Amino acid sequence: MTWRRLPAEPASSAGRAGVVCRTSRRRRPEAACEASYSADGADAAHEPDAASGPWSTFRLAPGMTGTRDGTTPPLDPEPLPGDGGDLIAVPPDSAGAPGNAAPPSRRAAILRTGFVVGVLAIVFLVILPKYIDYQEVVAAFQGLTAQEILIVTLFGVIAWFATGAVFSALIPGLSWLRGTQAWLILAGIGASIPLGPWNMAVVWVVIRGWGMGVQATTGGVALYGVFDQLSRLGMGIVGAVVLLVAEGRGSVDEIEGNAVILLGVVSLVMLVVAAGLLIAIVRSEALARRIGAFGARIVGSIFRRLGRQNVPDVAASVMHFRETLGGIVRERGLLAFSLSMVSKLTWAMVLLIALRVCGVPASVLPASEILAVFAAVFIITILPISPGGAGVPELLYISMFGTLTGGQDSAAISAGVMLYRAFQWFLPIPLAWLLLGISRRGKSILPTASEFSGGDPEPATA
């Protein structure tokens, strides 16, 4: 392979690296790219992407561009479908936190927290008292021994680390311990001040303060959510299969939760489609362009019917995703998805143990039904019906288990669900603020707007 040296492009005013490509709808000459880097840009050429045509696009060292044979491919004047035209800016690094989130004002934060409290009050003070006796729930908690509490705690902590391992898999160099801290901060901040993606931005700033690179941190935080959603769909399939097997073996009388089976089928279809699109985008530039063009037509048609202007450039977004996150998905995607599935199964184990120690026997609620309900709730809560995850999951668990048991052992079931949710939802809240205070010692506990927008954070303590 040979390279041709060209005059270096000046650094952008933002001071960050970027790649500008002329693109084409056709599969022939794919792109000719020129790279511009800041003063601290890469010193050596990156490895080339897999070629999708006779020309290959590379990420180069400052002032260099080239193709396989050192020639410059011809430019195609045809624009890419969508509003992006024939010039697409594809920055390899993000300038700031994912979602362009900004810290909420104090008033907004108080209102958001108040919204969570309001939802909890409606669920626990208005709805649940109609179906459960809190005195019996308290009695179930009082019957727990120290050994039983220790067992649930042990599995709860294991679930925290299993979930944090996904961050460690997606961000090279991030330790398992810090991956767990990142998840606790993400879950706790999102639960206490919901209604917005800014908890992801808080995690982004914290991980950057641990010395992780901009691109690796941005990609890891963004992809964590992607694999979390995919693994939820995967749990729907697991739950349906386990329930069918249990019915075949006679472990359960009959499937009362036919909706779980239907949910499993829907999950399978959605998972195959979503995973197929993801794999296609990151594996083939030609397919990525086709998917982007198809998406642009669909979104453009919808916006035109609604009379909306400023149609999002879906095609450019797909190519941007491929350029910035495709490498992480190819190298670490399977591991991240597998670990995310393991983390969900670990949480299902926490729920099972919590129900058992609170006095719900297998004769009343078999493990297969517990797993099926667990999967159903995880899929339903993909939709943002519960601000900060407050109240609604508890209501779903208790009502679904009550339907399966005919109301038997309702107090023990409620106690088990609340014990499980203490580790999944409640305890991460104080731990998140504690860990945030420790990691940002000497600074404001919440990141500033400049840090959210990409300002270099000071190194944080461990």
C-alpha positions in Angstrom: 0.0 0.0 0.0 1.3 3.5 -0.9 0.4 6.9 0.4 0.4 10.4 -1.1 1.1 13.3 1.1 -1.0 16.4 0.7 -0.9 19.8 2.4 -2.3 19.6 5.9 -5.8 21.1 6.4 -6.1 23.6 9.2 -7.6 22.5 12.5 -11.2 23.4 13.0 -12.2 26.1 15.4 -13.5 23.5 17.8 -10.1 22.0 18.0 -11.1 18.5 17.3 -10.5 15.9 14.7 -13.0 15.5 11.8 -13.4 13.7 8.5 -15.2 15.2 5.5 -16.3 12.8 2.8 -17.9 13.2 -0.6 -20.3 10.3 -0.8 -22.3 8.6 -3.5 -25.5 6.6 -3.7 -23.9 4.2 -6.2 -21.7 1.3 -5.1 -18.9 2.3 -7.4 -16.2 4.8 -6.2 -17.3 5.2 -2.6 -15.5 8.1 -1.1 -12.5 10.4 -1.2 -11.8 11.8 2.2 -9.5 14.4 3.6 -8.7 14.5 7.2 -8.1 17.5 9.4 -6.7 17.2 12.9 -6.0 19.4 15.8 -2.4 19.9 17.0 -2.6 16.8 19.1 -4.1 14.6 16.4 -3.0 11.1 15.5 0.6 10.6 14.5 0.2 7.6 12.3 -2.4 6.3 9.8 -5.1 4.1 11.2 -5.9 0.8 9.7 -8.2 1.0 6.6 -11.9 0.1 6.7 -13.1 -2.9 4.7 -13.5 -1.7 1.1 -17.0 -1.6 -0.2 -15.9 -0.9 -3.8 -12.8 -0.2 -5.9 -11.8 2.6 -3.6 -11.2 2.6 0.1 -11.6 5.4 2.7 -9.0 5.6 5.4 -8.5 7.6 8.5 -5.1 9.2 8.1 -2.3 10.9 10.0 -2.2 14.8 9.7 -1.8 15.9 6.2 -2.2 12.5 4.5 -4.8 10.9 2.3 -4.7 8.0 -0.1 -6.2 4.9 -1.4 -4.9 1.4 -1.9 -2.8 2.3 -4.9 -2.0 5.8 -3.9 -4.3 7.4 -6.5 -7.1 9.8 -5.8 -10.5 8.3 -6.7 -12.9 10.5 -8.8 -15.6 12.4 -7.0 -19.2 11.6 -7.8 -21.4 14.8 -7.9 -24.6 12.9 -7.0 -25.9 13.7 -3.5 -26.7 11.2 -0.9 -30.4 10.9 -0.3 -31.5 13.2 2.5 -30.8 16.8 3.4 -27.1 16.3 3.8 -26.3 16.7 0.1 -23.0 15.3 -1.1 -20.9 16.5 1.8 -21.2 14.7 5.1 -19.2 15.7 8.2 -18.3 12.5 10.1 -16.4 13.4 13.2 -14.5 10.5 14.7 -14.7 12.1 18.1 -17.6 13.7 19.8 -17.2 17.3 20.9 -19.2 16.6 24.1 -21.4 14.3 26.0 -23.9 12.1 24.3 -27.3 13.6 23.5 -25.9 17.2 23.8 -27.4 17.2 27.3 -27.2 20.2 29.5 -27.4 20.2 33.3 -31.0 21.1 34.4 -31.5 24.2 36.5 -32.1 23.8 40.2 -35.8 24.5 39.7 -36.0 21.9 36.9 -34.2 19.3 39.1 -36.5 19.9 42.0 -39.6 19.6 39.7 -38.2 16.3 38.2 -37.5 14.8 41.6 -40.9 15.9 42.7 -42.4 14.1 39.8 -40.7 10.9 40.9 -42.1 11.4 44.4 -45.5 12.0 43.0 -45.5 8.8 41.0 -44.3 6.8 44.0 -47.1 8.3 46.1 -49.7 7.4 43.6 -48.5 3.8 43.3 -47.7 3.0 46.9 -50.3 5.2 48.7 -53.3 5.0 46.3 -53.1 2.0 44.0 -51.3 -0.8 45.9 -53.2 -0.4 49.3 -56.3 -1.6 47.4 -54.7 -5.0 46.8 -52.1 -5.6 49.6 -52.0 -5.2 53.3 -48.9 -3.2 54.3 -49.0 -4.7 57.8 -48.5 -8.1 56.3 -45.8 -6.8 54.0 -44.0 -5.4 57.1 -44.4 -8.7 58.9 -42.8 -10.5 55.9 -39.8 -8.2 56.1 -39.6 -8.7 59.9 -39.4 -12.4 59.4 -36.2 -12.2 57.4 -33.1 -13.5 59.1 -29.6 -11.9 58.9 -28.4 -14.8 56.7 -31.3 -14.3 54.3 -30.6 -10.6 54.0 -26.9 -11.3 53.5 -27.7 -13.7 50.7 -29.9 -11.2 48.8 -27.3 -8.5 49.4 -24.5 -10.7 48.0 -26.5 -11.4 44.8 -27.5 -7.8 44.5 -23.9 -6.7 44.6 -23.0 -9.4 42.0 -25.8 -8.0 39.8 -24.2 -4.5 40.1 -20.9 -5.8 39.0 -22.4 -7.9 36.2 -24.1 -4.8 34.9 -21.0 -2.6 35.2 -19.0 -5.2 33.2 -20.9 -4.0 30.1 -19.3 -0.5 30.5 -15.9 -2.2 31.0 -16.4 -4.2 27.8 -17.3 -1.2 25.7 -14.6 1.2 27.0 -11.1 -0.1 26.6 -9.0 0.4 29.8 -12.0 0.9 32.1 -11.7 -1.4 35.0 -14.5 -3.6 36.2 -14.8 -1.6 39.5 -15.1 1.7 37.7 -17.5 0.2 35.2 -19.7 -0.7 38.2 -19.3 2.8 39.6 -20.3 4.2 36.2 -23.5 2.1 36.2 -24.4 3.0 39.7 -24.0 6.7 38.9 -26.1 6.3 35.7 -28.9 4.4 37.5 -28.9 6.6 40.6 -28.9 10.0 38.9 -31.4 8.9 36.3 -33.7 7.6 39.1 -33.5 10.7 41.3 -33.6 13.4 38.6 -35.3 11.8 35.6 -36.8 13.1 32.3 -33.8 13.6 30.1 -30.6 11.9 28.9 -28.3 14.1 31.0 -27.5 11.3 33.4 -25.6 9.7 30.5 -23.7 13.1 30.2 -22.9 13.0 33.9 -21.4 9.5 33.5 -19.5 10.7 30.4 -17.9 13.5 32.3 -17.0 11.2 35.2 -15.4 8.5 33.0 -13.5 11.3 31.1 -12.2 12.4 34.5 -10.8 8.9 35.0 -8.5 9.5 32.1 -10.5 7.7 29.4 -10.4 9.1 25.8 -13.2 11.2 24.3 -14.0 8.8 21.5 -13.9 5.6 23.6 -16.0 7.2 26.3 -18.6 8.6 24.0 -18.9 5.3 22.1 -19.1 3.3 25.3 -21.8 5.4 26.9 -23.9 5.6 23.8 -23.6 1.9 23.0 -24.4 0.8 26.6 -28.0 1.9 26.0 -28.1 0.1 22.6 -27.0 -3.2 24.1 -29.2 -2.7 27.1 -32.3 -2.5 24.9 -31.2 -5.4 22.7 -30.7 -7.6 25.8 -34.1 -6.7 27.1 -35.5 -8.1 23.8 -33.3 -11.2 24.3 -34.8 -11.7 27.7 -38.2 -11.8 26.2 -37.2 -14.7 24.1 -35.5 -16.5 27.1 -38.6 -16.0 29.2 -41.0 -17.4 26.6 -38.8 -20.4 25.9 -38.3 -21.2 29.6 -42.1 -21.0 30.2 -42.8 -23.3 27.3 -40.2 -25.9 28.5 -41.7 -25.8 32.0 -45.1 -26.4 30.6 -43.9 -29.3 28.6 -42.3 -30.9 31.6 -45.3 -30.3 33.8 -43.6 -27.9 36.1 -46.5 -25.5 35.6 -50.2 -26.5 35.2 -50.8 -24.4 32.1 -49.6 -21.2 30.6 -51.8 -18.5 32.1 -49.5 -15.9 30.7 -50.1 -16.3 27.0 -49.2 -12.7 26.6 -45.6 -13.6 27.7 -45.4 -16.1 24.8 -46.7 -13.4 22.4 -44.2 -11.0 23.8 -41.4 -13.5 23.2 -42.4 -13.8 19.6 -42.5 -10.1 19.2 -39.2 -9.8 21.0 -37.6 -12.3 18.6 -38.8 -10.5 15.5 -37.6 -7.1 16.9 -34.3 -8.5 18.0 -33.6 -10.1 14.6 -34.5 -6.9 12.8 -32.5 -4.6 15.1 -29.5 -6.8 15.3 -29.6 -7.4 11.6 -29.6 -3.7 10.9 -26.8 -3.1 13.3 -24.6 -5.8 11.9 -25.3 -4.6 8.3 -24.4 -1.0 9.1 -21.1 -1.8 10.8 -20.1 -4.6 8.4 -20.7 -3.1 5.0 -20.5 0.6 3.9 -22.6 -0.2 0.9 -25.4 -1.6 3.0 -25.1 1.2 5.5 -25.7 3.7 2.7 -28.7 1.7 1.5 -30.2 1.6 5.0 -29.5 5.3 5.5 -31.2 6.1 2.1 -34.2 3.9 2.9 -34.5 5.5 6.3 -34.2 9.0 4.8 -37.1 8.2 2.5 -39.3 6.9 5.3 -38.6 9.8 7.6 -38.9 12.3 4.9 -42.3 10.9 3.9 -43.6 11.0 7.5 -42.4 14.6 8.0 -44.0 15.7 4.7 -47.3 14.1 5.7 -47.1 16.0 9.1 -46.2 19.2 7.4 -42.9 19.4 9.3 -39.8 21.2 8.1 -36.1 20.5 8.9 -36.2 16.8 8.1 -33.4 14.9 10.0 -30.6 13.7 7.8 -31.0 10.0 8.5 -28.5 9.0 5.9 -25.8 11.1 7.4 -26.7 9.9 10.9 -26.3 6.3 9.8 -22.9 6.9 8.2 -21.9 9.0 11.3 -22.8 6.0 13.5 -20.8 3.6 11.3 -17.8 5.9 11.3 -17.7 6.7 15.0 -19.1 3.6 16.6 -18.8 0.8 14.0 -15.3 -0.2 15.1 -16.5 -0.7 18.8 -19.5 -2.7 17.7 -17.4 -5.0 15.4 -14.7 -5.5 18.1 -16.7 -5.6 21.3 -20.3 -5.8 20.3 -20.8 -9.5 20.8 -19.0 -9.4 24.2 -21.1 -6.4 25.3 -24.4 -8.1 24.3 -23.4 -11.3 26.0 -22.5 -9.5 29.3 -25.7 -7.5 29.1 -27.7 -10.7 28.9 -25.7 -12.2 31.8 -26.5 -9.0 33.8 -30.2 -9.4 33.1 -30.2 -13.1 34.1 -28.3 -12.1 37.3 -31.0 -9.5 38.2 -33.6 -12.3 37.5 -31.8 -14.4 40.1 -31.9 -11.5 42.6 -35.7 -11.3 42.1 -36.1 -15.1 42.5 -34.0 -15.2 45.7 -35.8 -12.1 47.2 -39.2 -13.8 46.6 -38.0 -17.1 48.1 -36.6 -15.5 51.3 -39.8 -13.5 51.8 -41.8 -16.7 51.9 -43.0 -17.3 48.3 -42.6 -21.1 47.7 -41.9 -22.7 44.3 -45.3 -24.5 44.5 -47.0 -21.1 44.4 -44.7 -19.3 42.0 -42.3 -21.5 40.0 -39.0 -20.1 38.8 -40.1 -20.3 35.2 -43.0 -17.9 35.8 -40.8 -15.6 37.8 -38.4 -15.4 34.8 -41.2 -14.9 32.4 -42.7 -12.0 34.3 -39.3 -10.5 34.8 -38.7 -10.6 31.0 -42.1 -9.1 30.4 -41.6 -6.2 32.7 -38.1 -5.5 31.2 -39.6 -5.3 27.7 -42.6 -3.2 28.7 -40.4 -0.7 30.5 -38.4 -0.1 27.3 -41.1 2.4 26.8 -40.6 5.5 29.0 -43.8 5.0 31.0 -42.0 5.2 34.3 -40.0 8.4 35.1 -36.7 7.4 36.6 -38.0 3.8 36.8 -40.2 4.8 39.8 -43.3 2.9 40.9 -44.5 1.4 37.6 -42.2 -1.7 37.6 -43.3 -2.6 41.2 -46.9 -2.3 40.1 -46.3 -4.5 37.1 -44.4 -7.2 39.0 -47.0 -7.3 41.9 -50.0 -7.3 39.5 -48.6 -10.0 37.2 -47.5 -12.3 40.0 -50.9 -11.8 41.6 -52.6 -12.8 38.4 -50.5 -16.0 38.2 -51.1 -16.9 41.8 -54.7 -15.9 42.1 -53.9 -13.5 44.9 -52.2 -16.1 47.0 -49.2 -14.9 49.2 -49.7 -11.3 48.0 -48.0 -9.8 51.0 -44.9 -12.1 50.6 -44.8 -11.4 46.9 -45.0 -7.6 47.5 -42.2 -7.8 50.1 -40.0 -9.8 47.7 -40.6 -7.4 44.8 -39.8 -4.4 47.1 -36.6 -6.1 48.4 -35.5 -6.8 44.8 -36.2 -3.2 43.7 -34.3 -1.9 46.7 -31.1 -3.2 45.0 -32.1 -2.4 41.5 -33.6 1.0 41.9 -33.4 2.5 45.4 -29.9 1.8 46.7 -28.2 3.1 43.5 -29.6 6.5 44.3 -27.6 7.3 47.5 -24.6 5.4 46.2 -24.7 7.4 43.0 -24.5 10.7 44.8 -21.8 9.3 47.1 -19.7 8.1 44.3 -20.2 11.3 42.3 -19.0 13.3 45.3 -15.9 11.1 45.7 -15.0 11.1 42.0 -15.5 14.9 41.8 -13.8 15.8 45.0 -12.8 19.5 45.0 -15.3 20.3 42.2 -19.0 20.9 42.0 -20.8 17.6 42.6 -22.6 17.9 39.2 -20.5 18.7 36.1 -20.7 22.2 34.7 -22.1 23.1 31.3 -18.6 23.5 29.8 -17.7 20.0 30.9 -20.9 18.7 29.2 -20.0 20.5 26.0 -16.6 18.8 25.9 -14.3 20.9 28.1 -11.4 18.8 29.5 -12.3 17.7 33.0 -9.7 17.7 35.7 -8.5 14.2 36.6 -10.9 12.7 39.2 -10.0 10.6 42.2 -10.6 6.9 42.2 
